[in-house]
Amino acid sequence: MKYVDEFRDPVLIEQTAAEIRRLAHPDRIYRIMEVCGGHTFAIYRFGLHDLLPANIELVHGPGCPVCVLPMGRIDDGMAIAEDPAVIMAAFGDMMRVPGQMGSPLERKARGMDVRMVYSPLDALKLAGENPDRQVVFFAIGFETTAPSTAFTVLRARALGVRNFTVFSNHVLVMPAIQAILDAPDMRLDGFIGPGHVSAVIGCRPYELVAQDYGKPVVVSGFEPVDLLQSIAMVLRQLNEGRAEVQNQYKRVVPWEGNPAALRALEEVFAVRPEFEWRGLGAIAQSALKLQADFAQWDAETRFAVSGLRVTDPKAAQCGDVLKGALKPRQCQVFGRECTPERPIGALMVSSEGSCAAYYEHVYLRQVAEG
């Protein structure tokens, strides 16, 4: 298959769903985590959860980079942006993530110079257009977006741009998966591996999950047939007592990843000793900072960053939802105090956040139907 409509073919969707129902043993409960927020969004958008038998539970993982960013890092970024000489550039999802003193968008409304960009190159362009200002790019994302930041830093060096820095909040997917597997209260049978991240890092890193933890991993695409096929592949492994890494998304994901992107990451970034994740706490070697050779483009070197650690609002149970311990609807403020228009927790901000996806594609429909 080559075209999107083929991966949304109703006949093929029903055939694959029927295969899943056949594979799901009625005397067994299957708990499968989809790591990627894009997968969570697609599951709710296409109503795939309604096609699965009751004994298959999809657990929503921590694969939404906006959602796992702790409040303290947002406040650190906004503290940099308080300098009138600074222009803070950020992706659209970041603009609405609440910090202690409001979101970047709210701070912008109060006069702070925070601008939305579509890529780090847009931020670099801002630096060229504003030579008397310091432009700071609020970098966020997994290995999916980190290469674009790395290439932009290399471009800044090549052009000799000195008024551009990166506030790096890039995180790594494998340490998060390991932290979840090591949690004593978490029982999972298998994983749907992230498609976009895997296009960069490949499939080989997940072999640790299969070999050391005995859990199957199937890297999946984002269309209905992709996800249903991946669930079926996980079920076959579980039923046969296998734990392997399989690549359902071969049309996009090479087994060894993207060598050019990986080289750029290695050249520009170093792994932090630890980094705090919302809901998961501090995870060792789970995030990226700029290498010492690129210190002049590192916002944390150029500006004073306090490293605030801020407790999330107690009302929002984002941590429990991120770890899969709660479903979005089970959060005590979901759909009432916390909505996409007025988010309390980060999971309600991004379209890839499980709460926002559930709200838009399930909750509103249920409300409309009474």
PEKAGI-V372813 format. One record per backbone hydrogen bond with DSSP energy under -0.5 kcal/mol. CO is the residue of the C=O (numbers start at 0). NH is the residue of the N-H. If there is no record, write none. Layout:
co->{CO/CO}
nh->{NH/NH}
//
This chain:
co->{2/2/3/4/5/6/8/9/10/11/12/13/14/15/16/17/18/19/22/24/28/29/29/30/30/31/31/32/32/33/34/35/36/37/38/39/40/41/42/42/43/46/47/47/48/52/54/54/55/56/56/57/58/62/62/63/64/65/67/69/69/70/71/72/73/74/75/76/77/79/82/84/85/86/86/87/88/89/90/91/92/93/93/94/96/98/101/102/103/104/105/106/107/111/112/114/118/118/119/120/121/122/123/124/125/129/132/133/133/134/134/135/135/136/136/138/140/141/141/142/144/145/146/147/148/149/150/151/152/153/154/155/155/156/159/162/164/165/165/165/166/168/169/171/172/173/174/175/176/177/178/179/182/184/185/188/189/190/190/191/192/193/194/195/196/196/197/199/202/203/204/205/205/206/207/207/208/208/209/215/216/217/218/218/222/223/224/225/226/227/228/229/230/231/232/233/234/235/236/237/243/243/245/245/247/248/248/251/253/254/254/256/257/258/259/260/261/262/263/264/267/269/272/274/275/276/276/280/282/282/285/286/288/290/291/293/294/296/296/297/297/298/302/303/307/312/316/317/318/319/319/320/326/326/327/330/332/332/336/337/339/341/344/345/345/346/349/352/353/354/355/356/357/357/358/361/362/363/364/365/366}
nh->{5/6/6/7/8/224/12/13/14/15/16/17/18/19/20/21/22/23/24/27/30/31/56/188/189/33/58/34/191/60/62/39/40/41/42/43/44/45/47/48/46/49/50/51/51/55/29/56/57/31/58/59/33/36/64/67/68/68/277/72/73/74/75/76/77/78/79/80/81/82/85/133/87/88/135/114/137/116/94/94/95/96/103/104/103/101/98/106/107/108/109/111/110/113/87/89/121/122/123/124/125/126/127/128/129/132/134/86/135/136/164/88/137/138/166/168/170/144/145/146/148/149/150/151/152/153/154/155/156/157/158/159/160/159/161/134/136/167/298/299/138/140/287/175/176/177/178/179/180/181/182/182/185/186/187/215/32/192/217/34/219/197/198/199/199/200/201/257/205/206/207/208/209/210/211/212/212/214/213/190/245/192/247/248/226/227/228/229/230/231/232/233/234/235/236/237/238/239/241/240/216/245/218/247/249/251/252/253/256/202/203/258/261/262/263/264/265/266/267/268/290/288/284/282/69/279/280/276/274/285/171/271/269/293/294/296/297/165/298/300/301/302/304/305/309/315/320/321/322/324/325/323/329/330/330/333/335/337/338/334/342/338/347/348/349/355/352/356/357/358/359/360/361/362/363/365/366/367/368/369/369}
//
